[in-house]
């Protein structure tokens, strides 16, 4: 850190895009994998993750596992296993929050011209992480049609209303 810039820990993750693992020894790689596996197991136990979602997380490479775990616990989620699967999908796409804060909205895809509108819609309507992941996974036409129907007002669960609206638009 001689340059004075803070080190991004993600560059140290085994297999992370842009990282150079060629200089790592076999022992270092083994230790990283063992430590990551231990963290994954503690996360699965602490968050009551179901067998299928736990298996999916265990089968991911270490940099994806660590990106998912960095987001924090899933105890506040109604469906922690579903939220975990959404985080895995986001991590594979490279859209997890750079801040690593729990519950943060993934950064926008800069290639998508409606990103600002989509982000504003999701934030204004207080959509949870699973809803954000679901909406982002839809084609652009579906996203636009869902947003064109207006805000999700007068609803006790805006995320569930969003999911229903997505289904309706796709019919």
C-alpha positions in Angstrom: 0.0 0.0 0.0 2.8 2.4 -0.7 0.6 4.3 -3.2 -1.6 5.5 -0.3 -4.7 3.9 -1.9 -6.7 1.4 0.1 -6.2 -2.2 -1.0 -9.4 -3.8 -2.4 -9.6 -7.2 -0.7 -11.3 -8.7 -3.7 -8.1 -8.6 -5.6 -6.7 -11.1 -3.1 -9.6 -13.6 -3.5 -8.6 -16.9 -5.2 -9.9 -17.0 -8.7 -11.3 -13.4 -8.7 -11.5 -11.7 -12.1 -8.4 -9.5 -12.6 -6.4 -11.3 -9.9 -3.1 -13.1 -10.6 -3.2 -16.5 -8.9 -0.1 -17.7 -10.8 2.2 -16.5 -8.0 0.3 -18.5 -5.3 1.8 -21.6 -3.8 -0.1 -24.9 -3.7 -0.2 -24.6 0.1 -1.6 -21.0 -0.1 -4.3 -22.2 -2.4 -5.2 -25.1 -0.2 -5.3 -22.9 2.9 -7.5 -20.3 1.1 -9.9 -23.0 0.0 -10.0 -24.6 3.5 -10.7 -21.2 5.2 -13.4 -20.3 2.7 -15.1 -23.7 3.2 -15.1 -23.1 7.0 -16.6 -19.6 6.5 -19.2 -21.0 4.1 -20.2 -23.7 6.6 -20.5 -21.2 9.5 -22.7 -19.0 7.2 -25.0 -21.8 6.2 -25.5 -22.9 9.8 -26.0 -19.4 11.2 -28.5 -18.4 8.6 -30.6 -21.6 8.4 -29.9 -22.2 4.7 -31.7 -25.2 3.2 -29.8 -28.1 1.7 -30.2 -27.1 -2.0 -29.1 -23.5 -1.5 -26.2 -24.6 0.7 -25.1 -27.1 -2.0 -25.2 -24.3 -4.6 -23.0 -22.1 -2.5 -20.6 -24.9 -1.7 -20.2 -25.6 -5.5 -19.2 -22.0 -6.4 -15.5 -21.0 -6.7 -14.0 -19.2 -3.6 -14.2 -15.7 -5.1 -18.0 -16.1 -5.6 -18.5 -17.6 -2.2 -16.6 -14.7 -0.5 -18.5 -12.1 -2.5 -21.8 -13.7 -1.2 -20.6 -13.9 2.4 -19.3 -10.4 2.4 -22.9 -9.1 2.0 -23.5 -10.2 5.6 -26.1 -12.3 7.4 -29.5 -13.3 6.0 -31.3 -13.7 9.4 -33.6 -10.8 8.7 -34.8 -12.3 5.4 -38.2 -14.1 5.2 -36.6 -16.6 2.8 -32.8 -16.7 3.5 -32.2 -19.6 1.1 -33.9 -17.7 -1.8 -32.0 -14.5 -0.9 -28.8 -16.6 -0.9 -29.5 -18.0 -4.4 -30.1 -14.4 -5.6 -26.8 -13.3 -4.1 -25.0 -16.1 -5.8 -26.5 -15.1 -9.2 -25.5 -11.5 -8.6 -22.0 -12.5 -7.6 -21.6 -14.5 -10.7 -22.7 -11.5 -12.8 -20.3 -9.3 -10.8 -23.0 -6.9 -9.5 -22.7 -7.2 -5.8 -22.3 -4.1 -3.8 -18.8 -2.8 -3.8 -19.3 -1.5 -0.3 -20.0 -5.0 1.0 -22.8 -3.6 3.2 -25.7 -5.8 4.1 -28.8 -5.1 2.1 -27.1 -2.7 -0.3 -28.6 -2.4 -3.8 -26.3 -3.8 -6.5 -24.5 -1.2 -8.6 -26.1 -0.5 -12.0 -25.0 -2.1 -15.2 -23.5 0.9 -17.0 -24.4 -0.6 -20.4 -28.1 -0.4 -19.7 -29.6 2.9 -20.7 -32.6 2.6 -18.3 -30.4 1.8 -15.3 -31.0 5.1 -13.5 -34.7 4.8 -13.9 -34.7 1.1 -12.7 -32.5 1.9 -9.7 -34.8 4.8 -8.8 -37.9 2.6 -9.1 -36.4 -0.1 -6.9 -35.2 2.3 -4.3 -38.4 4.4 -4.2 -40.6 1.4 -3.8 -38.4 -0.2 -1.0 -37.9 -3.5 -2.9 -36.0 -6.1 -1.0 -32.8 -7.9 -2.3 -34.7 -10.9 -3.8 -37.0 -8.5 -5.6 -34.1 -6.4 -6.9 -32.4 -9.6 -8.2 -35.6 -10.8 -9.8 -36.3 -7.5 -11.5 -32.8 -7.2 -12.8 -32.9 -10.7 -14.3 -35.9 -9.8 -16.4 -35.5 -8.6 -20.1 -35.5 -4.9 -20.6 -38.9 -4.9 -22.2 -40.4 -6.6 -19.0 -38.6 -4.1 -16.8 -40.0 -1.1 -18.8 -43.5 -2.6 -18.7 -43.4 -3.1 -15.0 -42.2 0.4 -14.3 -44.7 1.9 -16.7 -47.5 0.7 -14.5 -46.3 3.2 -11.9 -45.2 3.0 -8.2 -46.1 0.2 -5.9 -48.1 2.4 -3.4 -50.7 1.3 -0.8 -49.2 -2.2 -0.5 -47.9 -3.8 2.7 -45.3 -5.9 0.8 -44.0 -3.9 -2.2 -41.6 -6.7 -3.2 -44.4 -9.3 -3.4 -46.4 -6.8 -5.4 -43.5 -6.3 -7.8 -43.2 -10.1 -8.3 -47.0 -10.3 -9.1 -46.6 -7.4 -11.5 -43.7 -9.1 -13.3 -45.8 -12.2 -13.7 -48.8 -10.2 -15.0 -46.6 -8.3 -17.5 -45.1 -11.6 -18.8 -48.5 -13.1 -19.6 
